[in-house]
């Protein structure tokens, strides 16, 4: 049984656990976590870290309160501090429309993080072992996971969660418990075949052992190989992503389609998935179908607006593919001239200043788009700044007739996905500027102009994604 202790020691040292660190150990009361607790308690004297037990009662079984009392007794017998809480996993699952397994997993990790924060724990130790890893690989294979999912659990995740027993077989854990006469609790739900993991454990794995007696070791080895390859692909994708992204804001990322398609398809998928998850972390992981939908649109040059799930949308625009999360709020405010107006929810502002005709003549070659000029007297000292409304019309600079703003957007091939970013600056209902595209003819600077209103549209730095 010294092998288990040696494996755990190696994991802890490689994880960076140092003398004086708090180590929160998740203890359910079952055999796996009880052996983990005993091993960590043995190593505590040698490695000089501080142990704190954490137990969450899922309120799913009549005996769950007895499990909590058992963990508290274990902590008391070892003279260790302990945090115990009870949360209704069943109610949470119903409210969030989750499976019991997923609801329990989420609440456990929330509890672990809260308990670790409360005591200042640098690490959280979990009792997963080699058979758990094999089951996870099979479960994810059945769900159609790629290399990231099939890499399964990591010995160290996020530099914080450590699994000292991940390389240890179940039979070795049972032998350890017998040798040290450890008491532990039996969880009746582990025999409930309504749960997929239990069916994999009691039905699928035994069947696979008939074909390969060492199936658990084989699946663990496969997971390690795939994890290494996954880490390499992730590194290459991170290096490539800056070359692919040509515009980046908190709610919008534009990809250079040509650059993206020059990469291998494996990296294309990685890059797109990273971008999707970066835009919409709350949506969770995006599945293969969504990633393929984006790539299909890019490869085909499809310029239709696509709903990608949740609040995420995508659309091709020339050589770019734009991904947007959510929609910009409607704007309606007043801009004083001179003055500035911050555009809440747009991460931008429009400012105006009065300049001389001489200054205008000097800079007019640089004007257009996001910086424009108007006759100050015609524009007045106060204008309306608002979102585009259905039926908006104006007379573009240099044209005799009037034009729908929607037609202007079509003419300049402004993608639908970005149309909520377009604003208008108007006086008494007459549009002076379709921001940031075109100015109105009636407010132009001409030979009769005495002073000039210089207006600028600019994004604030805090809207840029980091």
C-alpha positions as CSV (number, residue, x, y, z in Angstrom):
1,X,0.0,0.0,0.0
2,X,3.1,2.2,0.1
3,X,2.5,2.6,-3.7
4,X,-0.7,4.6,-3.1
5,X,1.1,6.9,-0.7
6,X,4.0,7.3,-3.1
7,X,1.6,8.1,-6.0
8,X,-0.2,10.7,-3.9
9,X,3.1,12.2,-2.7
10,X,4.2,12.6,-6.3
11,X,1.0,14.3,-7.4
12,X,1.0,16.7,-4.5
13,X,4.6,17.7,-5.1
14,X,4.2,18.1,-8.8
15,X,1.0,20.1,-8.2
16,X,3.0,22.7,-6.2
17,X,1.6,22.0,-2.8
18,X,3.9,23.6,-0.3
19,X,4.5,23.8,3.4
20,X,1.8,25.8,5.1
21,X,-0.7,25.5,2.2
22,X,-4.4,24.8,3.0
23,X,-5.6,21.6,1.2
24,X,-9.4,21.2,1.1
25,X,-10.2,17.5,0.8
26,X,-13.6,16.5,-0.5
27,X,-15.0,13.7,1.6
28,X,-18.3,12.0,0.8
29,X,-17.8,9.2,3.4
30,X,-17.4,6.5,0.8
31,X,-14.4,4.3,0.4
32,X,-12.6,6.4,-2.2
33,X,-12.7,9.7,-0.3
34,X,-12.0,8.0,3.0
35,X,-8.8,6.3,1.6
36,X,-7.8,9.7,0.1
37,X,-8.3,11.4,3.5
38,X,-6.2,8.7,5.2
39,X,-3.4,9.0,2.7
40,X,-3.4,12.8,2.8
41,X,-3.4,12.7,6.6
42,X,-0.4,10.4,6.6
43,X,1.5,12.7,4.3
44,X,0.6,15.9,6.2
45,X,3.4,15.4,8.7
46,X,5.9,15.0,5.9
47,X,4.8,17.8,3.6
48,X,3.5,20.2,6.3
49,X,0.3,21.3,4.5
50,X,-2.9,22.0,6.4
51,X,-6.0,19.7,5.8
52,X,-9.6,20.8,5.9
53,X,-12.5,18.4,5.2
54,X,-15.4,19.4,3.0
55,X,-18.7,17.4,2.8
56,X,-21.8,18.3,0.9
57,X,-25.1,16.6,1.7
58,X,-27.1,16.3,-1.5
59,X,-30.4,15.6,0.3
60,X,-31.2,12.8,-2.1
61,X,-31.2,9.8,0.3
62,X,-32.6,9.1,3.7
63,X,-29.2,8.2,5.0
64,X,-27.5,11.3,3.8
65,X,-27.6,13.0,7.2
66,X,-25.8,10.0,8.7
67,X,-23.1,10.3,6.0
68,X,-22.6,13.9,7.2
69,X,-22.3,12.8,10.8
70,X,-19.8,10.2,9.8
71,X,-17.6,12.7,8.0
72,X,-17.8,15.1,11.0
73,X,-16.6,12.1,13.3
74,X,-13.8,11.4,10.9
75,X,-12.6,15.0,11.2
76,X,-12.9,14.9,14.9
77,X,-11.0,11.7,15.3
78,X,-8.2,13.1,13.2
79,X,-8.4,16.5,14.9
80,X,-9.0,18.2,11.6
81,X,-11.4,21.1,10.8
82,X,-14.5,20.3,8.7
83,X,-17.1,22.2,6.6
84,X,-20.4,20.5,6.1
85,X,-23.4,21.8,4.2
86,X,-26.7,20.5,2.9
87,X,-28.2,21.5,-0.4
88,X,-31.3,20.2,-2.2
89,X,-29.9,18.8,-5.4
90,X,-33.3,17.4,-6.5
91,X,-34.9,20.8,-6.3
92,X,-32.0,22.5,-8.0
93,X,-32.2,19.9,-10.8
94,X,-35.9,20.6,-11.4
95,X,-35.5,24.4,-11.3
96,X,-32.5,24.3,-13.7
97,X,-33.9,21.5,-15.9
98,X,-30.8,19.4,-15.3
99,X,-30.1,15.7,-14.6
100,X,-29.6,14.8,-11.0
101,X,-25.9,13.9,-11.8
102,X,-25.2,17.3,-13.5
103,X,-27.1,19.2,-10.7
104,X,-25.1,17.4,-8.0
105,X,-21.8,18.1,-9.8
106,X,-22.5,21.8,-10.2
107,X,-23.5,22.3,-6.6
108,X,-20.5,20.3,-5.3
109,X,-18.1,22.5,-7.2
110,X,-19.8,25.6,-6.1
111,X,-19.6,24.4,-2.5
112,X,-15.9,23.4,-2.8
113,X,-15.0,26.8,-4.2
114,X,-16.9,28.6,-1.5
115,X,-15.4,26.5,1.3
116,X,-11.9,26.9,-0.2
117,X,-12.3,30.7,-0.4
118,X,-13.5,30.8,3.1
119,X,-10.5,29.1,4.6
120,X,-8.0,30.4,2.0
121,X,-7.3,26.9,0.5
122,X,-4.9,26.9,-2.4
123,X,-5.8,23.3,-3.5
124,X,-8.9,21.1,-3.5
125,X,-8.3,17.3,-3.4
126,X,-10.7,14.9,-5.1
127,X,-10.9,11.1,-4.7
128,X,-11.3,10.0,-8.3
129,X,-9.4,6.8,-9.2
130,X,-8.4,4.8,-12.4
131,X,-11.8,3.1,-12.8
132,X,-13.5,6.5,-12.5
133,X,-11.3,7.7,-15.3
134,X,-12.1,4.7,-17.5
135,X,-15.9,5.3,-16.9
136,X,-15.5,8.9,-17.8
137,X,-13.8,8.1,-21.1
138,X,-16.5,5.6,-22.0
139,X,-19.3,8.1,-21.1
140,X,-17.8,10.8,-23.2
141,X,-17.2,8.4,-26.1
142,X,-20.8,7.4,-26.0
143,X,-21.7,11.1,-26.1
144,X,-19.5,11.7,-29.2
145,X,-16.8,13.8,-27.5
146,X,-13.6,14.8,-29.4
147,X,-10.1,14.7,-28.1
148,X,-10.7,17.3,-25.4
149,X,-13.5,15.3,-23.8
150,X,-11.8,11.9,-24.3
151,X,-8.8,13.3,-22.5
152,X,-11.1,13.0,-19.6
153,X,-10.1,14.0,-16.1
154,X,-6.7,15.7,-15.3
155,X,-4.5,14.8,-12.4
156,X,-4.3,18.6,-11.8
157,X,-6.9,20.9,-13.2
158,X,-6.7,24.7,-13.3
159,X,-3.7,24.5,-11.0
160,X,-6.1,23.9,-8.2
161,X,-8.0,20.7,-8.3
162,X,-5.8,17.7,-7.6
163,X,-6.6,14.0,-7.9
164,X,-3.9,12.1,-6.0
165,X,-5.5,8.7,-6.6
166,X,-6.3,9.0,-10.4
167,X,-3.6,6.4,-11.3
168,X,-4.7,4.0,-8.5
169,X,-7.0,0.9,-9.2
170,X,-10.2,0.3,-7.3
171,X,-8.9,-3.0,-6.0
172,X,-5.8,-1.2,-4.5
173,X,-8.1,1.3,-2.7
174,X,-10.1,-1.6,-1.3
175,X,-6.9,-3.4,-0.2
176,X,-5.7,-0.2,1.5
177,X,-9.0,0.2,3.4
178,X,-8.8,-3.4,4.6
179,X,-5.2,-3.2,5.6
180,X,-5.7,0.0,7.7
181,X,-9.2,-1.2,8.9
182,X,-10.8,2.0,7.7
183,X,-14.5,2.6,8.2
184,X,-16.6,4.1,5.4
185,X,-20.1,4.6,4.2
186,X,-21.8,2.7,1.4
187,X,-23.8,5.0,-1.0
188,X,-26.9,3.1,-2.1
189,X,-27.3,5.4,-5.2
190,X,-24.1,3.9,-6.6
191,X,-26.2,0.8,-7.4
192,X,-29.1,2.7,-9.0
193,X,-29.1,1.8,-12.7
194,X,-31.1,4.8,-13.7
195,X,-27.8,6.7,-13.7
196,X,-25.7,6.2,-16.8
197,X,-22.4,6.1,-14.9
198,X,-23.7,3.2,-12.8
199,X,-24.7,1.3,-15.9
200,X,-21.3,1.8,-17.5
201,X,-19.7,0.7,-14.2
202,X,-21.8,-2.4,-13.6
203,X,-22.7,-3.5,-17.2
204,X,-20.4,-2.0,-19.9
205,X,-17.0,-2.2,-18.2
206,X,-17.4,-5.9,-17.1
207,X,-18.5,-6.7,-20.7
208,X,-15.4,-5.0,-22.1
209,X,-13.2,-6.9,-19.7
210,X,-14.2,-10.0,-21.5
211,X,-12.4,-8.6,-24.6
212,X,-9.6,-6.9,-22.7
213,X,-9.0,-7.8,-19.1
214,X,-6.9,-4.7,-18.7
215,X,-9.6,-2.4,-20.2
216,X,-9.3,0.2,-17.3
217,X,-5.6,0.6,-17.8
218,X,-6.1,0.8,-21.6
219,X,-8.7,3.5,-21.3
220,X,-6.5,5.4,-18.8
221,X,-3.6,5.2,-21.2
222,X,-5.7,6.4,-24.1
223,X,-6.9,9.3,-22.0
224,X,-3.3,10.3,-21.2
225,X,-2.3,10.2,-24.8
226,X,-5.3,12.2,-26.0
227,X,-4.8,14.7,-23.2
228,X,-1.2,15.3,-24.4
229,X,-2.3,15.7,-28.0
230,X,-5.2,18.0,-26.9
231,X,-2.8,20.2,-25.0
232,X,-0.6,20.6,-28.1
233,X,-3.6,21.4,-30.3
234,X,-4.8,23.9,-27.8
235,X,-1.4,25.6,-27.7
236,X,-1.3,25.8,-31.5
237,X,-4.8,27.2,-31.6
238,X,-4.0,29.9,-29.0
239,X,-0.9,30.9,-31.1
240,X,-3.0,31.0,-34.3
241,X,-6.0,32.8,-32.9
242,X,-4.5,36.3,-32.9
243,X,-3.7,36.0,-36.6
244,X,-7.3,34.9,-37.4
245,X,-9.1,37.6,-35.4
246,X,-9.2,40.9,-37.2
247,X,-11.6,42.7,-34.8
248,X,-12.3,42.0,-31.2
249,X,-14.7,43.6,-28.7
250,X,-16.5,42.2,-25.6
251,X,-19.6,41.2,-27.6
252,X,-18.2,40.8,-31.1
253,X,-15.3,39.1,-32.8
254,X,-14.6,39.2,-36.6
255,X,-12.6,36.4,-38.1
256,X,-10.4,36.7,-41.2
257,X,-12.0,33.9,-43.2
258,X,-9.0,33.5,-45.6
259,X,-6.5,33.2,-42.8
260,X,-8.6,30.8,-40.8
261,X,-9.1,28.5,-43.8
262,X,-5.3,28.3,-44.3
263,X,-5.0,26.3,-41.1
264,X,-5.6,22.5,-40.8
265,X,-9.2,21.6,-40.1
266,X,-8.4,20.4,-36.6
267,X,-7.0,23.9,-35.8
268,X,-9.9,25.6,-37.5
269,X,-12.3,23.8,-35.2
270,X,-10.3,24.7,-32.1
271,X,-10.1,28.3,-33.1
272,X,-13.8,28.6,-33.7
273,X,-14.7,26.9,-30.5
274,X,-12.3,29.1,-28.5
275,X,-13.9,32.2,-30.0
276,X,-17.4,31.0,-29.3
277,X,-16.6,30.2,-25.7
278,X,-14.8,33.5,-25.2
279,X,-17.8,35.4,-26.5
280,X,-20.4,33.5,-24.5
281,X,-18.9,31.7,-21.5
282,X,-22.3,31.5,-19.9
283,X,-23.6,29.3,-22.7
284,X,-21.3,26.5,-21.8
285,X,-19.3,24.4,-24.2
286,X,-20.4,24.6,-27.9
287,X,-20.9,21.2,-29.5
288,X,-19.5,19.9,-32.7
289,X,-22.6,20.8,-34.7
290,X,-22.4,24.5,-33.9
291,X,-18.6,24.7,-34.7
292,X,-19.3,22.9,-38.0
293,X,-22.1,25.3,-38.8
294,X,-19.8,28.3,-38.4
295,X,-17.1,26.6,-40.5
296,X,-19.5,25.6,-43.2
297,X,-20.7,29.2,-43.5
298,X,-17.2,30.5,-43.7
299,X,-16.1,27.9,-46.4
300,X,-19.2,28.5,-48.5
301,X,-19.1,32.3,-48.3
302,X,-22.6,32.2,-46.9
303,X,-23.7,35.7,-45.9
304,X,-27.0,34.8,-44.2
305,X,-27.5,35.7,-40.6
306,X,-27.4,32.5,-38.5
307,X,-28.7,31.8,-35.0
308,X,-26.1,29.7,-33.3
309,X,-27.9,29.0,-30.0
310,X,-28.5,31.1,-26.9
311,X,-27.7,34.7,-27.7
312,X,-25.0,34.0,-30.2
313,X,-25.3,34.8,-33.9
314,X,-23.0,34.6,-36.9
315,X,-22.8,36.1,-40.4
316,X,-20.3,36.3,-43.2
317,X,-19.3,39.8,-44.5
318,X,-16.9,39.9,-47.4
319,X,-13.7,38.2,-46.3
320,X,-14.7,38.3,-42.6
321,X,-17.0,36.2,-40.5
322,X,-18.7,38.1,-37.7
323,X,-19.7,36.5,-34.4
324,X,-21.9,38.5,-32.0
325,X,-23.3,37.7,-28.6
326,X,-26.5,39.5,-27.7
327,X,-27.9,42.7,-29.2
328,X,-27.0,46.3,-28.6
329,X,-29.6,48.3,-26.6
330,X,-31.6,51.0,-28.3
331,X,-30.2,54.5,-27.9
332,X,-32.1,57.8,-27.5
333,X,-30.3,60.7,-26.0
334,X,-29.3,64.4,-26.5
335,X,-25.9,65.6,-27.6
336,X,-24.9,69.1,-26.8
337,X,-22.6,70.9,-29.1
338,X,-19.9,71.2,-28.0
339,X,-20.1,68.1,-25.8
340,X,-20.0,64.3,-25.7
341,X,-22.5,61.5,-25.1
342,X,-21.6,58.1,-23.8
343,X,-23.6,55.3,-25.5
344,X,-24.5,52.9,-22.8
345,X,-24.3,49.3,-23.9
346,X,-22.4,50.2,-27.1
347,X,-19.0,50.8,-25.5
348,X,-18.7,54.0,-27.5
349,X,-19.2,57.8,-27.4
350,X,-20.0,60.5,-29.9
351,X,-18.4,63.9,-29.2
352,X,-18.7,67.3,-30.9
353,X,-16.6,70.4,-30.9
354,X,-16.7,73.8,-32.7
355,X,-13.7,74.6,-35.0
356,X,-13.0,77.4,-37.4
357,X,-13.4,77.2,-41.1
358,X,-9.7,77.5,-41.5
359,X,-9.1,74.5,-39.3
360,X,-11.7,72.5,-41.3
361,X,-9.9,73.3,-44.5
362,X,-6.7,72.0,-43.0
363,X,-8.1,68.6,-41.9
364,X,-11.0,68.0,-44.4
365,X,-8.9,65.4,-46.3
366,X,-8.9,63.2,-43.2
367,X,-12.6,63.4,-42.6
368,X,-15.2,60.7,-43.3
369,X,-16.7,57.7,-41.6
370,X,-16.1,58.1,-37.9
371,X,-15.0,61.8,-38.0
372,X,-17.2,64.2,-39.9
373,X,-18.0,67.9,-40.1
374,X,-21.2,70.0,-40.4
375,X,-22.1,73.6,-40.7
376,X,-22.4,74.5,-37.0
377,X,-25.3,77.0,-37.5
378,X,-27.4,74.5,-39.4
379,X,-26.7,71.7,-36.9
380,X,-27.5,73.9,-33.9
381,X,-26.4,73.6,-30.3
382,X,-28.3,70.4,-29.4
383,X,-29.1,67.3,-31.5
384,X,-30.7,64.0,-31.0
385,X,-28.7,60.8,-31.1
386,X,-30.7,57.6,-31.4
387,X,-31.0,54.1,-32.9
388,X,-32.2,53.7,-36.5
389,X,-36.0,53.5,-36.8
390,X,-38.0,51.7,-39.4
391,X,-38.7,54.1,-42.3
392,X,-35.8,56.5,-41.6
393,X,-34.9,58.6,-44.6
394,X,-32.3,61.2,-45.3
395,X,-30.5,63.1,-48.1
396,X,-27.0,61.7,-48.4
397,X,-24.2,64.3,-49.0
398,X,-24.0,65.0,-52.8
399,X,-27.4,63.5,-53.7
400,X,-30.5,65.4,-54.7
401,X,-33.1,62.8,-53.6
402,X,-33.8,61.2,-50.3
403,X,-32.8,57.6,-49.4
404,X,-34.0,55.0,-46.9
405,X,-31.3,54.4,-44.2
406,X,-32.0,50.6,-44.7
407,X,-31.2,51.0,-48.4
408,X,-28.0,52.7,-47.6
409,X,-27.0,49.8,-45.3
410,X,-27.8,47.4,-48.1
411,X,-25.8,49.4,-50.6
412,X,-22.7,49.5,-48.4
413,X,-23.2,45.7,-47.7
414,X,-23.5,46.4,-43.9
415,X,-24.2,43.0,-42.4
416,X,-27.6,42.5,-40.6
417,X,-25.8,41.1,-37.6
418,X,-24.3,44.6,-37.0
419,X,-27.2,46.8,-37.9
420,X,-28.1,47.5,-34.2
421,X,-24.7,49.3,-34.0
422,X,-25.8,52.0,-36.5
423,X,-27.1,55.2,-35.0
424,X,-28.4,58.5,-36.4
425,X,-27.7,62.0,-35.4
426,X,-30.6,64.3,-36.2
427,X,-31.9,67.8,-35.7
428,X,-35.7,68.4,-35.6
429,X,-36.2,64.9,-37.2
430,X,-33.8,65.6,-40.1
431,X,-30.9,63.1,-40.2
432,X,-27.5,64.8,-40.3
433,X,-25.4,61.7,-39.9
434,X,-25.9,58.0,-40.2
435,X,-23.2,57.0,-37.7
436,X,-20.6,56.1,-38.6
437,X,-21.3,55.8,-42.4
438,X,-22.6,58.9,-44.2
439,X,-23.5,62.5,-43.6
440,X,-26.6,64.4,-44.7
441,X,-26.5,67.0,-47.5
442,X,-28.5,69.7,-45.7
443,X,-25.9,70.1,-43.0
444,X,-22.9,70.3,-45.3
445,X,-20.1,72.8,-44.9
446,X,-20.1,75.3,-47.8
447,X,-19.0,78.8,-48.8
448,X,-21.5,80.4,-46.4
449,X,-20.4,78.4,-43.4
450,X,-19.1,80.6,-40.5
451,X,-18.1,77.9,-38.1
452,X,-17.8,74.1,-38.2
453,X,-19.1,71.3,-35.9
454,X,-16.6,68.5,-35.8
455,X,-18.2,65.3,-34.7
456,X,-16.4,62.0,-33.8
457,X,-17.6,58.5,-33.1
458,X,-15.1,56.4,-31.1
459,X,-15.1,53.2,-29.2
460,X,-14.1,53.3,-25.6
461,X,-11.0,51.2,-24.6
462,X,-13.0,49.2,-22.0
463,X,-15.2,47.8,-24.8
464,X,-12.2,46.0,-26.3
465,X,-11.8,42.4,-25.3
466,X,-8.6,41.6,-23.4
